[in-house]
Amino acid sequence: MAGGMLTKQADFQTAKFLNDVNDVAAGGVIVSVPAGAPSPSVSQTQPGDKIVLDDITAVALSDTAVGTLFGGIYMYVGTLSSAAANPARGSAAFYRAADIPSAVTNLYQVTSDAQPTTTLPTLLAGVFINAITKGNFGWIQIGGIASCLFDSTVSAATVGGMVTARGIAGVAATVASTFDVGAAVVTPGSVAIANAQIAGMFGVAIVLPVVSTVTAVLIQRNPFVRI
């Protein structure tokens, strides 16, 4: 893959296209090698594995019936089976605070429910690139140009506007785990809201956002907020 791997030399793909992956088990299958046999050149994908794709490779790995991927950084994750919202293309993926520290369980697990709360959705992990069955494994995007689903209303649809998880500054999401753009500039003294906007920023709109539509966003959140 152009751009190369961040964690291993080759990747085991369980579907032809990256945005079709919806694995019941981590890595899709259990890979085992008979005793004495040489190790395969492709190793099983594990939650937390990341890949870097350029635009050409991203398009080649896109099921265009689902959507077109752009150059960026993608991470393989597990999803929370008990989440209320279903992971959908363009919706935000969140970490739960309890799952962020290194542990032997729930490694690199994300949820489609806003975290830590619907009014303070700041524990952003990335954006889902396809619908994943809750409890299954798949890929999210954490860097580059991503396709983000905007809520049924937004604060101010502008090119270059700050894109945040909906819920920042107390504006509740009509559709769960969607994004807002152009949240009003806070007035001096509104420190709590200002801090929330900074913590909940995901990127900037590079085309005019359209409500209830998946629209291109340049991710400016640190893609390595968790290694």
C-alpha positions in Angstrom: 0.0 0.0 0.0 1.3 3.4 -1.0 2.4 5.3 2.1 3.2 2.1 3.9 2.2 0.5 7.2 2.6 2.1 10.6 2.7 -1.2 12.6 3.5 -4.1 10.3 5.0 -5.0 6.9 1.8 -6.3 5.3 -1.9 -6.3 6.2 -4.5 -9.1 6.2 -7.6 -7.7 4.6 -10.9 -9.6 5.2 -12.7 -7.7 2.5 -11.6 -6.4 -0.9 -12.4 -2.8 0.1 -11.4 -1.1 3.4 -14.9 0.3 3.8 -16.5 -3.1 3.6 -14.7 -4.6 6.6 -17.2 -5.7 9.3 -15.4 -8.5 11.1 -17.1 -10.6 13.7 -13.7 -11.5 15.3 -10.6 -9.4 15.5 -8.7 -9.8 12.3 -11.6 -11.6 10.7 -10.2 -15.1 10.9 -8.0 -17.0 13.2 -4.6 -17.3 11.5 -2.5 -20.3 12.6 0.7 -21.8 11.2 1.5 -25.5 11.4 4.6 -26.4 13.4 7.7 -26.1 11.3 6.0 -24.1 8.5 7.4 -20.7 7.5 5.5 -17.7 8.8 3.2 -16.0 6.3 4.3 -12.6 4.9 0.9 -11.2 5.8 0.0 -11.0 9.5 -3.4 -10.8 11.0 -4.8 -7.4 11.6 -5.2 -6.4 15.3 -7.1 -3.5 16.9 -4.8 -0.5 17.0 -3.1 -1.3 13.7 -2.8 1.8 11.5 -2.2 2.3 7.8 -1.3 5.3 5.7 -2.9 5.6 2.3 -2.3 8.1 -0.5 -5.3 9.3 -2.5 -4.8 6.8 -5.3 -4.5 3.8 -3.0 -7.5 5.0 -0.9 -9.7 5.2 -4.0 -8.5 1.7 -5.0 -9.6 0.4 -1.6 -12.9 2.1 -1.8 -16.3 0.4 -2.3 -17.8 3.4 -4.1 -21.3 2.0 -3.5 -20.5 2.8 0.2 -18.3 5.9 -0.4 -15.0 7.1 -1.7 -12.0 7.2 0.7 -9.3 9.8 0.6 -5.7 9.8 1.5 -5.1 9.7 5.2 -4.5 7.5 8.3 -6.8 4.6 9.1 -7.0 2.5 12.3 -8.5 -0.9 12.9 -10.8 -0.9 15.9 -13.4 -2.9 17.8 -16.8 -1.5 18.5 -18.9 -1.5 21.7 -21.6 -4.1 21.4 -23.9 -2.3 24.0 -23.8 1.1 22.3 -27.1 2.8 21.7 -26.3 4.3 18.3 -25.3 2.2 15.3 -21.9 3.0 13.8 -22.6 4.6 10.4 -20.5 6.1 7.6 -19.5 9.6 8.5 -20.5 9.4 12.2 -18.0 10.1 14.9 -16.3 7.3 16.8 -15.5 7.9 20.5 -13.3 6.4 23.1 -14.7 5.6 26.5 -12.5 6.9 29.3 -12.4 3.4 30.8 -11.0 2.0 27.6 -8.2 4.5 26.9 -5.6 3.3 29.4 -3.6 0.2 28.4 -5.4 -2.9 29.5 -5.8 -6.5 28.6 -9.5 -6.0 27.6 -11.3 -3.6 25.3 -8.1 -2.6 23.5 -8.8 0.1 20.9 -12.5 -0.2 21.3 -14.6 2.7 20.2 -18.3 3.5 20.5 -20.8 5.3 18.4 -22.2 7.0 21.5 -20.9 10.5 22.3 -18.4 10.4 25.1 -18.1 11.5 27.9 -21.6 13.0 27.4 -23.8 14.1 24.6 -23.2 17.7 25.6 -19.5 17.3 26.0 -18.5 14.9 23.1 -14.7 15.4 23.3 -13.2 11.9 23.5 -13.1 11.7 19.7 -11.2 8.8 18.2 -12.0 9.3 14.5 -14.8 8.8 12.0 -16.5 5.6 10.8 -15.9 4.9 7.1 -18.8 2.4 6.9 -21.6 0.9 8.9 -20.2 -1.6 11.3 -22.3 -4.0 13.3 -22.1 -3.1 17.0 -19.6 -5.5 18.6 -17.7 -6.1 15.4 -14.4 -4.9 14.1 -13.5 -2.5 11.2 -11.7 0.6 10.2 -12.1 4.2 11.2 -10.2 7.2 9.8 -8.1 9.3 12.2 -6.1 11.6 9.8 -6.3 13.2 6.4 -9.4 14.2 4.4 -12.5 12.4 5.8 -16.2 12.1 5.0 -18.2 13.4 8.0 -21.9 13.3 8.5 -23.4 16.7 9.5 -26.4 17.0 11.7 -29.9 18.0 10.4 -29.0 21.5 11.4 -25.6 23.2 11.8 -24.5 26.5 13.4 -23.1 28.1 10.2 -22.3 26.2 7.0 -19.0 27.8 5.8 -16.0 26.6 3.9 -13.1 26.7 6.3 -15.4 26.6 9.3 -14.4 24.7 12.5 -16.0 21.3 12.5 -16.8 19.9 16.0 -18.7 16.9 17.3 -22.3 18.0 17.7 -23.2 18.7 21.3 -20.3 21.2 22.0 -21.6 24.3 23.7 -24.8 22.6 24.7 -26.2 22.2 21.2 -27.6 18.7 21.3 -27.3 16.4 18.3 -30.6 15.6 16.5 -28.9 12.6 14.9 -26.5 10.8 17.2 -22.7 11.2 16.7 -22.9 13.7 13.9 -20.9 16.9 13.4 -21.5 20.6 13.5 -19.7 23.5 11.8 -19.3 27.1 12.5 -20.2 27.1 16.2 -20.6 30.7 17.3 -17.4 32.3 18.6 -17.7 32.5 22.3 -17.8 35.8 24.2 -15.0 36.7 26.6 -15.5 35.0 29.9 -17.1 31.9 28.4 -14.1 29.8 29.3 -15.9 26.5 29.8 -17.5 26.7 26.3 -14.2 27.8 24.7 -12.4 24.9 26.2 -15.1 22.5 25.1 -14.9 23.8 21.5 -11.1 23.3 21.4 -11.4 19.8 23.0 -14.2 18.8 20.6 -12.6 20.2 17.4 -12.3 17.6 14.7 -11.2 19.6 11.7 -12.2 22.2 9.1 -14.7 22.0 6.3 -13.0 22.0 2.9 -16.2 22.2 0.9 -19.5 23.7 1.9 -21.1 21.4 4.5 -24.6 20.2 3.7 -27.0 19.2 6.5 -27.8 15.5 6.9 -25.1 14.8 4.3 -21.6 13.3 4.4 -19.2 16.1 3.5 -15.4 16.3 3.2 -13.5 17.6 6.2 -9.8 18.1 6.7 -9.0 16.4 10.1 -6.8 18.7 12.2 -7.2 16.7 15.4 -3.9 15.0 16.4 -4.2 11.6 14.7 -1.9 10.1 17.3 -3.9 11.2 20.3 -3.5 7.5 21.2 -0.8 5.3 19.9 
